[in-house]
Amino acid sequence: MSEDNQALPILNSRLSVRAKPNARQTKITKVEGNVAFIDIAAPPEDDKANLELLKFLRRHTKRPCRIQSGATSKNKVIVFD
């Protein structure tokens, strides 16, 4: 199974993410317990990495989402509407 096709541990419409900005491409690298580790192909400045992460998750899950907490941290909680 491709890493990008992994089932994300979305619990109660929330997803815990450990983000790694400045990657070559945006992809899910692994899922460990209830945390998805995601490489992000954008720098962590001017909200670029957050926007790329949300765009990737919307495309991957086909659901609208937003950052609930961790906008300035590598550890984030994403909420799906």
JOGIKA-V19988 format. One record per backbone hydrogen bond with DSSP energy under -1.0 kcal/mol. NH is the residue of the N-H (numbers start at 1). CO is the residue of the C=O. If there is no record, write none. Layout:
NH,CO
NH,CO
//
This chain:
5,2
6,3
10,8
11,14
14,11
15,78
17,76
18,36
19,74
20,38
22,42
23,40
27,39
29,37
30,37
32,35
35,32
36,16
37,30
38,18
39,27
40,20
42,40
45,43
48,45
49,43
51,47
52,48
53,49
54,50
55,51
56,52
57,53
58,54
59,55
60,56
61,57
62,58
66,79
68,77
69,77
73,70
76,17
77,69
78,15
79,66
80,13
81,64
//
